[in-house]
Amino acid sequence: MRMDCVGEMAGVVRVRSALLDTLLAEARREPEVECCGFLAGRDGVISVVLSAQNALASATAYEIDPAELFSLFRRMRAERLDHLGIYHSHPHSDNAPSARDLDCAFYPDAAYFILSPQPDARRPVRAFRIAHGRAAELAIESV
């Protein structure tokens, strides 16, 4: 696993406080498979978790089926939500971006949340800005 970080904290991502518990609960519900989905909200505050099925059913990778991907974008448009983030879990490794995460980050304006379902994780929820194969950690502000 590699994480090419740039700088210290690259900024702040704002989330509704209950959302962090929702994300962790999802990661722990099926801890042997990476969970995944989108994060949405308004005015720069993430307030909605849009869970998706991991089409790969893998502990080391995730992928959202194209039909489900389009459904998630249609839902955000219908509910007038902004696409603000993407999340997934790392069931058995550090919740920092993997080489695959860096290579498959296609939304440079989104915050990438990586979750650890491990009960002893020091920081079970982390967020990153990923662009051009590099990751910069974001501070998470609960609002």
VOMARSE-520918 format. One line per field, with one value per residue: x, y, z of N, C-alpha, C, O in turn; residue in three letters. Coordinates in nm, 3 decimals, decimal comma. Layout:
% residues N
n.x <- c(X / ...)
n.y <- c(Y / ...)
n.z <- c(Z / ...)
ca.x <- c(X / ...)
ca.y <- c(Y / ...)
ca.z <- c(Z / ...)
c.x <- c(X / ...)
c.y <- c(Y / ...)
c.z <- c(Z / ...)
o.x <- c(X / ...)
o.y <- c(Y / ...)
o.z <- c(Z / ...)
aa <- c(ALA / ...)
This chain:
% residues 143
n.x <- c(0,084 / 0,049 / 0,074 / 0,077 / 0,123 / 0,041 / 0,163 / 0,047 / -0,250 / -0,497 / -0,714 / -1,055 / -1,333 / -1,676 / -1,921 / -2,236 / -2,276 / -2,391 / -2,356 / -2,100 / -2,111 / -2,300 / -2,159 / -1,950 / -2,100 / -2,201 / -1,962 / -1,888 / -2,093 / -2,068 / -1,788 / -1,594 / -1,601 / -1,540 / -1,724 / -1,917 / -2,002 / -2,175 / -2,146 / -2,344 / -2,487 / -2,571 / -2,470 / -2,200 / -2,188 / -2,176 / -2,444 / -2,591 / -2,585 / -2,534 / -2,566 / -2,408 / -2,389 / -2,111 / -1,985 / -1,779 / -1,759 / -1,545 / -1,266 / -1,059 / -1,098 / -1,325 / -1,614 / -1,866 / -2,152 / -2,227 / -2,503 / -2,613 / -2,456 / -2,543 / -2,805 / -2,763 / -2,661 / -2,885 / -3,066 / -2,943 / -2,964 / -3,247 / -3,314 / -3,191 / -2,927 / -2,579 / -2,300 / -2,065 / -1,878 / -1,712 / -1,716 / -1,548 / -1,449 / -1,161 / -1,116 / -0,906 / -0,672 / -0,472 / -0,655 / -0,584 / -0,527 / -0,494 / -0,277 / -0,446 / -0,670 / -0,565 / -0,518 / -0,774 / -0,930 / -1,158 / -1,291 / -1,191 / -1,276 / -1,419 / -1,449 / -1,273 / -1,364 / -1,228 / -1,279 / -1,226 / -1,318 / -1,219 / -1,217 / -1,014 / -0,902 / -0,718 / -0,797 / -1,084 / -1,234 / -1,136 / -1,055 / -0,982 / -0,841 / -0,809 / -0,616 / -0,471 / -0,315 / -0,223 / -0,263 / -0,414 / -0,466 / -0,773 / -0,912 / -1,176 / -1,472 / -1,724 / -2,056)
n.y <- c(-0,116 / 0,223 / 0,569 / 0,869 / 1,157 / 1,502 / 1,784 / 1,897 / 1,892 / 1,923 / 2,083 / 2,131 / 1,920 / 1,932 / 1,777 / 1,639 / 1,551 / 1,300 / 1,147 / 1,033 / 0,823 / 0,667 / 0,590 / 0,436 / 0,230 / 0,106 / 0,010 / -0,176 / -0,357 / -0,556 / -0,669 / -0,804 / -0,732 / -0,465 / -0,178 / 0,069 / 0,382 / 0,694 / 1,035 / 1,306 / 1,639 / 1,976 / 2,315 / 2,273 / 2,100 / 1,773 / 1,560 / 1,339 / 0,991 / 0,776 / 0,469 / 0,198 / -0,106 / -0,316 / -0,418 / -0,591 / -0,743 / -0,768 / -0,781 / -0,616 / -0,429 / -0,207 / -0,149 / 0,025 / -0,078 / 0,024 / 0,083 / 0,123 / 0,335 / 0,541 / 0,557 / 0,655 / 0,912 / 1,018 / 1,021 / 1,208 / 1,436 / 1,457 / 1,508 / 1,742 / 1,754 / 1,800 / 1,627 / 1,536 / 1,363 / 1,040 / 0,716 / 0,439 / 0,127 / -0,012 / -0,315 / -0,477 / -0,333 / -0,034 / 0,271 / 0,450 / 0,596 / 0,345 / 0,213 / 0,140 / 0,298 / 0,553 / 0,538 / 0,502 / 0,722 / 0,921 / 1,156 / 1,448 / 1,667 / 1,567 / 1,457 / 1,189 / 0,943 / 0,711 / 0,422 / 0,240 / -0,067 / -0,182 / -0,233 / -0,125 / 0,083 / 0,377 / 0,620 / 0,584 / 0,693 / 0,863 / 1,131 / 1,232 / 1,434 / 1,347 / 1,361 / 1,346 / 1,121 / 1,163 / 1,205 / 1,406 / 1,461 / 1,549 / 1,756 / 1,660 / 1,813 / 1,817 / 1,919)
n.z <- c(0,000 / -0,081 / -0,014 / -0,149 / -0,008 / 0,001 / 0,150 / 0,477 / 0,646 / 0,403 / 0,397 / 0,498 / 0,552 / 0,584 / 0,784 / 0,885 / 1,220 / 1,299 / 1,076 / 1,066 / 1,251 / 1,119 / 0,889 / 1,003 / 1,121 / 0,894 / 0,777 / 0,966 / 0,962 / 0,768 / 0,788 / 0,637 / 0,374 / 0,153 / 0,211 / 0,034 / -0,127 / -0,201 / -0,089 / -0,002 / -0,006 / 0,089 / 0,034 / 0,088 / 0,303 / 0,410 / 0,435 / 0,374 / 0,331 / 0,070 / 0,020 / -0,153 / -0,342 / -0,326 / -0,611 / -0,658 / -0,434 / -0,250 / -0,021 / -0,060 / -0,259 / -0,428 / -0,629 / -0,799 / -0,959 / -1,292 / -1,356 / -1,102 / -1,021 / -1,196 / -1,102 / -0,843 / -0,902 / -1,034 / -0,821 / -0,649 / -0,810 / -0,833 / -0,566 / -0,529 / -0,435 / -0,375 / -0,508 / -0,291 / -0,185 / -0,165 / -0,031 / 0,122 / 0,271 / 0,441 / 0,519 / 0,632 / 0,642 / 0,681 / 0,698 / 0,487 / 0,164 / -0,083 / -0,342 / -0,552 / -0,483 / -0,530 / -0,806 / -0,906 / -0,851 / -0,961 / -0,927 / -0,867 / -0,715 / -0,508 / -0,166 / -0,034 / 0,171 / 0,392 / 0,566 / 0,869 / 0,990 / 1,215 / 1,564 / 1,721 / 1,579 / 1,544 / 1,423 / 1,296 / 1,089 / 0,811 / 0,586 / 0,252 / -0,011 / -0,336 / -0,618 / -0,938 / -0,880 / -0,625 / -0,273 / -0,022 / 0,312 / 0,467 / 0,719 / 0,931 / 1,003 / 1,231 / 1,216)
ca.x <- c(0,000 / 0,126 / -0,006 / 0,157 / 0,055 / 0,094 / 0,144 / -0,014 / -0,392 / -0,522 / -0,837 / -1,156 / -1,459 / -1,778 / -2,019 / -2,330 / -2,209 / -2,447 / -2,312 / -1,980 / -2,157 / -2,367 / -2,055 / -1,883 / -2,194 / -2,204 / -1,835 / -1,883 / -2,204 / -2,013 / -1,648 / -1,505 / -1,617 / -1,536 / -1,849 / -1,891 / -2,115 / -2,153 / -2,182 / -2,405 / -2,537 / -2,593 / -2,390 / -2,070 / -2,197 / -2,221 / -2,553 / -2,662 / -2,508 / -2,599 / -2,497 / -2,407 / -2,343 / -1,978 / -2,003 / -1,668 / -1,771 / -1,404 / -1,211 / -0,945 / -1,133 / -1,467 / -1,659 / -2,011 / -2,206 / -2,266 / -2,646 / -2,634 / -2,390 / -2,635 / -2,918 / -2,721 / -2,655 / -3,024 / -3,126 / -2,887 / -3,023 / -3,388 / -3,323 / -3,114 / -2,810 / -2,449 / -2,211 / -1,954 / -1,779 / -1,720 / -1,659 / -1,532 / -1,376 / -1,044 / -1,141 / -0,789 / -0,550 / -0,480 / -0,752 / -0,519 / -0,544 / -0,409 / -0,237 / -0,569 / -0,750 / -0,504 / -0,535 / -0,916 / -0,998 / -1,200 / -1,366 / -1,091 / -1,338 / -1,488 / -1,373 / -1,271 / -1,363 / -1,185 / -1,322 / -1,172 / -1,414 / -1,148 / -1,254 / -0,899 / -0,847 / -0,692 / -0,887 / -1,160 / -1,286 / -1,042 / -1,097 / -0,870 / -0,862 / -0,722 / -0,610 / -0,345 / -0,238 / -0,171 / -0,366 / -0,389 / -0,568 / -0,863 / -0,966 / -1,320 / -1,538 / -1,863 / -2,141)
ca.y <- c(0,000 / 0,346 / 0,691 / 0,986 / 1,270 / 1,635 / 1,876 / 1,852 / 1,882 / 1,998 / 2,158 / 2,081 / 1,872 / 1,948 / 1,669 / 1,630 / 1,464 / 1,164 / 1,078 / 0,955 / 0,698 / 0,591 / 0,531 / 0,329 / 0,118 / 0,034 / -0,061 / -0,287 / -0,450 / -0,668 / -0,626 / -0,878 / -0,679 / -0,319 / -0,109 / 0,183 / 0,465 / 0,837 / 1,128 / 1,422 / 1,741 / 2,110 / 2,424 / 2,224 / 2,015 / 1,638 / 1,527 / 1,221 / 0,874 / 0,700 / 0,340 / 0,123 / -0,244 / -0,340 / -0,516 / -0,686 / -0,822 / -0,793 / -0,720 / -0,530 / -0,337 / -0,184 / -0,093 / 0,041 / -0,115 / 0,145 / 0,114 / 0,179 / 0,465 / 0,636 / 0,572 / 0,745 / 1,048 / 1,062 / 1,052 / 1,335 / 1,543 / 1,468 / 1,564 / 1,867 / 1,737 / 1,806 / 1,513 / 1,594 / 1,266 / 0,897 / 0,647 / 0,294 / 0,079 / -0,100 / -0,410 / -0,540 / -0,253 / 0,104 / 0,347 / 0,551 / 0,555 / 0,241 / 0,242 / 0,132 / 0,417 / 0,667 / 0,519 / 0,499 / 0,840 / 0,992 / 1,276 / 1,525 / 1,764 / 1,495 / 1,410 / 1,043 / 0,894 / 0,572 / 0,377 / 0,117 / -0,132 / -0,241 / -0,164 / -0,058 / 0,183 / 0,505 / 0,715 / 0,494 / 0,766 / 0,962 / 1,186 / 1,275 / 1,488 / 1,268 / 1,413 / 1,324 / 1,014 / 1,207 / 1,224 / 1,500 / 1,438 / 1,658 / 1,755 / 1,638 / 1,900 / 1,781 / 2,038)
ca.z <- c(0,000 / -0,082 / -0,011 / -0,177 / 0,053 / -0,025 / 0,260 / 0,603 / 0,617 / 0,280 / 0,408 / 0,589 / 0,497 / 0,688 / 0,783 / 0,997 / 1,318 / 1,299 / 0,956 / 1,094 / 1,312 / 1,014 / 0,806 / 1,078 / 1,136 / 0,767 / 0,760 / 1,062 / 0,937 / 0,691 / 0,795 / 0,546 / 0,239 / 0,150 / 0,184 / -0,053 / -0,164 / -0,223 / 0,016 / -0,066 / 0,085 / 0,033 / 0,092 / 0,129 / 0,423 / 0,380 / 0,526 / 0,325 / 0,290 / -0,036 / 0,019 / -0,279 / -0,334 / -0,382 / -0,718 / -0,653 / -0,310 / -0,218 / 0,100 / -0,097 / -0,367 / -0,445 / -0,756 / -0,803 / -1,090 / -1,366 / -1,343 / -0,968 / -1,023 / -1,259 / -1,011 / -0,734 / -0,955 / -1,057 / -0,690 / -0,602 / -0,891 / -0,795 / -0,431 / -0,533 / -0,351 / -0,441 / -0,485 / -0,216 / -0,143 / -0,192 / 0,083 / 0,120 / 0,389 / 0,428 / 0,628 / 0,697 / 0,627 / 0,726 / 0,620 / 0,405 / 0,024 / -0,141 / -0,480 / -0,632 / -0,453 / -0,600 / -0,951 / -0,945 / -0,797 / -1,082 / -0,889 / -0,791 / -0,625 / -0,401 / -0,050 / -0,028 / 0,308 / 0,404 / 0,698 / 0,925 / 1,079 / 1,328 / 1,688 / 1,781 / 1,487 / 1,610 / 1,357 / 1,209 / 0,973 / 0,759 / 0,457 / 0,168 / -0,144 / -0,422 / -0,755 / -1,010 / -0,816 / -0,495 / -0,171 / 0,086 / 0,414 / 0,504 / 0,854 / 0,931 / 1,099 / 1,257 / 1,234)
c.x <- c(0,089 / 0,030 / 0,089 / 0,082 / 0,122 / 0,062 / 0,091 / -0,162 / -0,422 / -0,648 / -0,931 / -1,276 / -1,560 / -1,886 / -2,114 / -2,274 / -2,262 / -2,399 / -2,190 / -2,015 / -2,225 / -2,265 / -1,985 / -1,972 / -2,200 / -2,077 / -1,828 / -1,992 / -2,157 / -1,862 / -1,551 / -1,511 / -1,610 / -1,676 / -1,816 / -2,019 / -2,074 / -2,197 / -2,233 / -2,452 / -2,561 / -2,501 / -2,258 / -2,070 / -2,253 / -2,325 / -2,626 / -2,562 / -2,590 / -2,523 / -2,510 / -2,360 / -2,203 / -1,990 / -1,893 / -1,678 / -1,634 / -1,365 / -1,099 / -0,976 / -1,284 / -1,493 / -1,811 / -2,056 / -2,254 / -2,415 / -2,676 / -2,571 / -2,482 / -2,756 / -2,884 / -2,715 / -2,795 / -3,091 / -3,074 / -2,950 / -3,169 / -3,405 / -3,245 / -2,998 / -2,685 / -2,370 / -2,085 / -1,846 / -1,811 / -1,660 / -1,643 / -1,452 / -1,253 / -1,054 / -1,017 / -0,660 / -0,577 / -0,581 / -0,690 / -0,532 / -0,442 / -0,368 / -0,360 / -0,658 / -0,696 / -0,528 / -0,680 / -0,996 / -1,034 / -1,276 / -1,275 / -1,150 / -1,409 / -1,393 / -1,385 / -1,258 / -1,324 / -1,207 / -1,247 / -1,276 / -1,350 / -1,179 / -1,138 / -0,835 / -0,833 / -0,783 / -0,970 / -1,222 / -1,184 / -1,092 / -0,976 / -0,922 / -0,762 / -0,731 / -0,473 / -0,254 / -0,179 / -0,286 / -0,321 / -0,501 / -0,644 / -0,900 / -1,117 / -1,381 / -1,683 / -1,944 / -2,283)
c.y <- c(0,123 / 0,463 / 0,806 / 1,108 / 1,399 / 1,722 / 1,812 / 1,827 / 1,974 / 2,082 / 2,088 / 2,032 / 1,876 / 1,842 / 1,683 / 1,524 / 1,321 / 1,082 / 0,990 / 0,821 / 0,608 / 0,520 / 0,415 / 0,207 / 0,037 / -0,048 / -0,184 / -0,391 / -0,575 / -0,644 / -0,699 / -0,828 / -0,527 / -0,266 / 0,012 / 0,261 / 0,610 / 0,915 / 1,255 / 1,521 / 1,871 / 2,208 / 2,375 / 2,138 / 1,879 / 1,598 / 1,398 / 1,114 / 0,799 / 0,569 / 0,273 / -0,019 / -0,252 / -0,452 / -0,622 / -0,779 / -0,865 / -0,725 / -0,622 / -0,431 / -0,318 / -0,127 / -0,085 / 0,012 / 0,012 / 0,181 / 0,175 / 0,318 / 0,571 / 0,661 / 0,667 / 0,890 / 1,103 / 1,100 / 1,185 / 1,452 / 1,566 / 1,535 / 1,695 / 1,866 / 1,751 / 1,679 / 1,568 / 1,493 / 1,125 / 0,830 / 0,499 / 0,255 / -0,001 / -0,200 / -0,459 / -0,459 / -0,112 / 0,180 / 0,473 / 0,504 / 0,451 / 0,286 / 0,238 / 0,254 / 0,538 / 0,658 / 0,533 / 0,616 / 0,932 / 1,121 / 1,366 / 1,628 / 1,699 / 1,466 / 1,258 / 1,001 / 0,747 / 0,531 / 0,252 / 0,056 / -0,190 / -0,164 / -0,088 / 0,047 / 0,317 / 0,615 / 0,636 / 0,561 / 0,872 / 1,009 / 1,242 / 1,345 / 1,410 / 1,322 / 1,384 / 1,223 / 1,051 / 1,232 / 1,326 / 1,483 / 1,566 / 1,646 / 1,738 / 1,723 / 1,856 / 1,907 / 1,996)
c.z <- c(0,000 / -0,073 / -0,033 / -0,124 / 0,013 / 0,095 / 0,388 / 0,575 / 0,499 / 0,287 / 0,504 / 0,509 / 0,612 / 0,672 / 0,903 / 1,092 / 1,317 / 1,181 / 0,981 / 1,159 / 1,210 / 0,926 / 0,878 / 1,095 / 1,007 / 0,747 / 0,849 / 1,041 / 0,864 / 0,680 / 0,702 / 0,403 / 0,247 / 0,124 / 0,097 / -0,079 / -0,183 / -0,100 / -0,051 / 0,039 / 0,011 / 0,104 / 0,150 / 0,254 / 0,383 / 0,484 / 0,488 / 0,283 / 0,186 / -0,052 / -0,117 / -0,251 / -0,394 / -0,484 / -0,718 / -0,533 / -0,259 / -0,087 / 0,067 / -0,209 / -0,370 / -0,584 / -0,749 / -0,945 / -1,162 / -1,352 / -1,206 / -0,957 / -1,081 / -1,170 / -0,897 / -0,782 / -0,983 / -0,925 / -0,637 / -0,679 / -0,850 / -0,659 / -0,417 / -0,434 / -0,435 / -0,409 / -0,420 / -0,178 / -0,186 / -0,069 / 0,052 / 0,244 / 0,348 / 0,543 / 0,703 / 0,682 / 0,677 / 0,639 / 0,562 / 0,260 / -0,021 / -0,281 / -0,572 / -0,609 / -0,529 / -0,751 / -0,995 / -0,888 / -0,915 / -1,054 / -0,804 / -0,695 / -0,506 / -0,285 / -0,048 / 0,118 / 0,307 / 0,550 / 0,741 / 1,017 / 1,205 / 1,456 / 1,751 / 1,689 / 1,559 / 1,555 / 1,256 / 1,087 / 0,935 / 0,623 / 0,384 / 0,043 / -0,229 / -0,564 / -0,813 / -0,940 / -0,682 / -0,400 / -0,067 / 0,188 / 0,446 / 0,651 / 0,842 / 1,042 / 1,111 / 1,283 / 1,269)
o.x <- c(0,190 / -0,083 / 0,172 / -0,012 / 0,243 / -0,054 / 0,090 / -0,194 / -0,377 / -0,684 / -0,893 / -1,315 / -1,532 / -1,936 / -2,075 / -2,231 / -2,183 / -2,401 / -2,178 / -1,956 / -2,210 / -2,282 / -1,964 / -1,926 / -2,205 / -2,083 / -1,769 / -1,985 / -2,201 / -1,813 / -1,435 / -1,436 / -1,668 / -1,740 / -1,700 / -2,129 / -1,955 / -2,274 / -2,172 / -2,456 / -2,571 / -2,459 / -2,209 / -1,963 / -2,363 / -2,300 / -2,714 / -2,467 / -2,705 / -2,427 / -2,611 / -2,300 / -2,179 / -2,004 / -1,912 / -1,612 / -1,610 / -1,423 / -1,049 / -0,887 / -1,360 / -1,406 / -1,877 / -2,004 / -2,315 / -2,448 / -2,756 / -2,626 / -2,499 / -2,805 / -2,966 / -2,760 / -2,822 / -3,162 / -3,152 / -2,985 / -3,211 / -3,500 / -3,234 / -2,974 / -2,684 / -2,373 / -2,007 / -1,735 / -1,919 / -1,564 / -1,713 / -1,394 / -1,244 / -1,005 / -1,023 / -0,552 / -0,690 / -0,590 / -0,736 / -0,548 / -0,322 / -0,418 / -0,374 / -0,715 / -0,773 / -0,557 / -0,706 / -1,118 / -0,951 / -1,321 / -1,282 / -1,082 / -1,453 / -1,272 / -1,495 / -1,153 / -1,378 / -1,159 / -1,209 / -1,317 / -1,420 / -1,167 / -1,161 / -0,725 / -0,926 / -0,838 / -0,928 / -1,258 / -1,150 / -1,162 / -0,882 / -1,033 / -0,643 / -0,839 / -0,371 / -0,132 / -0,093 / -0,394 / -0,203 / -0,619 / -0,588 / -0,919 / -1,179 / -1,346 / -1,757 / -1,904 / -2,369)
o.y <- c(0,129 / 0,455 / 0,838 / 1,156 / 1,405 / 1,732 / 1,690 / 1,747 / 2,088 / 2,147 / 1,999 / 2,094 / 1,829 / 1,818 / 1,733 / 1,417 / 1,228 / 0,959 / 0,883 / 0,718 / 0,486 / 0,403 / 0,309 / 0,094 / -0,086 / -0,163 / -0,285 / -0,501 / -0,686 / -0,604 / -0,658 / -0,875 / -0,467 / -0,304 / 0,052 / 0,212 / 0,644 / 0,866 / 1,305 / 1,490 / 1,875 / 2,187 / 2,430 / 2,106 / 1,870 / 1,601 / 1,353 / 1,141 / 0,763 / 0,561 / 0,288 / -0,046 / -0,198 / -0,569 / -0,730 / -0,884 / -0,982 / -0,624 / -0,553 / -0,355 / -0,401 / -0,067 / -0,176 / 0,069 / 0,098 / 0,299 / 0,268 / 0,407 / 0,679 / 0,773 / 0,750 / 0,980 / 1,220 / 1,200 / 1,266 / 1,554 / 1,680 / 1,611 / 1,751 / 1,962 / 1,717 / 1,630 / 1,639 / 1,531 / 1,094 / 0,881 / 0,442 / 0,340 / -0,051 / -0,172 / -0,479 / -0,512 / -0,075 / 0,155 / 0,585 / 0,384 / 0,466 / 0,386 / 0,323 / 0,308 / 0,615 / 0,759 / 0,571 / 0,608 / 1,009 / 1,189 / 1,360 / 1,673 / 1,768 / 1,453 / 1,204 / 1,020 / 0,668 / 0,596 / 0,170 / 0,120 / -0,241 / -0,041 / 0,005 / 0,095 / 0,363 / 0,694 / 0,622 / 0,492 / 0,959 / 0,936 / 1,292 / 1,318 / 1,408 / 1,329 / 1,396 / 1,238 / 0,979 / 1,275 / 1,331 / 1,489 / 1,675 / 1,535 / 1,797 / 1,709 / 1,859 / 1,993 / 2,082)
o.z <- c(0,070 / -0,120 / 0,053 / -0,188 / -0,006 / 0,136 / 0,403 / 0,487 / 0,496 / 0,188 / 0,580 / 0,410 / 0,722 / 0,562 / 1,008 / 1,047 / 1,332 / 1,186 / 0,922 / 1,126 / 1,215 / 0,893 / 0,819 / 1,085 / 1,010 / 0,704 / 0,811 / 1,096 / 0,895 / 0,575 / 0,691 / 0,318 / 0,338 / 0,026 / 0,086 / -0,055 / -0,181 / -0,017 / -0,146 / 0,158 / -0,112 / 0,218 / 0,249 / 0,306 / 0,329 / 0,604 / 0,562 / 0,210 / 0,213 / -0,129 / -0,187 / -0,147 / -0,502 / -0,447 / -0,772 / -0,529 / -0,229 / -0,048 / 0,156 / -0,249 / -0,320 / -0,647 / -0,698 / -1,041 / -1,099 / -1,339 / -1,196 / -0,892 / -1,024 / -1,162 / -0,858 / -0,711 / -0,959 / -0,917 / -0,586 / -0,620 / -0,833 / -0,639 / -0,308 / -0,361 / -0,553 / -0,296 / -0,485 / -0,143 / -0,234 / -0,010 / -0,032 / 0,312 / 0,235 / 0,653 / 0,824 / 0,707 / 0,711 / 0,519 / 0,584 / 0,236 / -0,001 / -0,332 / -0,659 / -0,704 / -0,586 / -0,815 / -1,109 / -0,879 / -0,962 / -1,147 / -0,682 / -0,604 / -0,415 / -0,305 / -0,059 / 0,180 / 0,230 / 0,643 / 0,658 / 1,114 / 1,292 / 1,458 / 1,829 / 1,717 / 1,625 / 1,631 / 1,141 / 0,991 / 1,014 / 0,553 / 0,445 / -0,004 / -0,198 / -0,623 / -0,744 / -0,940 / -0,630 / -0,441 / -0,030 / 0,152 / 0,451 / 0,701 / 0,754 / 1,159 / 1,013 / 1,363 / 1,289)
aa <- c(MET / ARG / MET / ASP / CYS / VAL / GLY / GLU / MET / ALA / GLY / VAL / VAL / ARG / VAL / ARG / SER / ALA / LEU / LEU / ASP / THR / LEU / LEU / ALA / GLU / ALA / ARG / ARG / GLU / PRO / GLU / VAL / GLU / CYS / CYS / GLY / PHE / LEU / ALA / GLY / ARG / ASP / GLY / VAL / ILE / SER / VAL / VAL / LEU / SER / ALA / GLN / ASN / ALA / LEU / ALA / SER / ALA / THR / ALA / TYR / GLU / ILE / ASP / PRO / ALA / GLU / LEU / PHE / SER / LEU / PHE / ARG / ARG / MET / ARG / ALA / GLU / ARG / LEU / ASP / HIS / LEU / GLY / ILE / TYR / HIS / SER / HIS / PRO / HIS / SER / ASP / ASN / ALA / PRO / SER / ALA / ARG / ASP / LEU / ASP / CYS / ALA / PHE / TYR / PRO / ASP / ALA / ALA / TYR / PHE / ILE / LEU / SER / PRO / GLN / PRO / ASP / ALA / ARG / ARG / PRO / VAL / ARG / ALA / PHE / ARG / ILE / ALA / HIS / GLY / ARG / ALA / ALA / GLU / LEU / ALA / ILE / GLU / SER / VAL)
